[in-house]
Amino acid sequence: MKRYVHLFLIVLTSSLALLAACKDDKEEEITPNNPNNPQQQQCDTGSVTFSSTVSGIISTNCLACHSAAMAQGGMILDTYARVKTAADNGKLMGVITHAAGFSPMPKGGPKLSDCNIAKIKKWVDDGAPNN
Ligand code: HEC
């Protein structure tokens, strides 16, 4: 009898280990390419462009208040040209990094993830190109 209890424990432990392994796999698949996941482990700023990176972050986090229809604070961020203006005059980086003298954005919400801030910074540092 004692032998079976032992066996049962081994089977139980290995199933739990397997389950845990499956769960990890799933998280790895979801995490790396999700630009909005603050738990993201690695941050790839190597292929940042306006169309594939920056506009997506802005539409997810900013357009609810800064579309042409909302235009909160008179700020509209719905086109490349408008985002470029905010990038060039320093307001874009100022508000998302919560720098002194700027109104912290997203207003009333959590700060963008470090990775998303790094990606936008990379694009701004590159001269905010229309790519
Ligand atoms: C919940 C609404 C809301 C969200 C979401 C939001 N903003 Fe704003 N934003 C405002 C308001 C309101 C103002 C006007 C200033 C103030 O009240 O602080 C403003 C002002 C600004 C300004 C002008 C600041 C200045 O000094 O002239 C910029 C730039 C800006 N927001 C960028 C962003 C960016 C980038 C995001 C997304 C990361 C964002 N906002 C998300 C509401 C919002």
Boltz pocket constraint, residues with backbone or C-beta under 6 A from the ligand:
constraints:
  - pocket:
      binder: B
      contacts: [[A, 57], [A, 58], [A, 61], [A, 62], [A, 63], [A, 64], [A, 65], [A, 66], [A, 72], [A, 73], [A, 74], [A, 75], [A, 86], [A, 91], [A, 92], [A, 95], [A, 96], [A, 101], [A, 102], [A, 103], [A, 104], [A, 105], [A, 106], [A, 107], [A, 108], [A, 109], [A, 112]]
      max_distance: 6.0
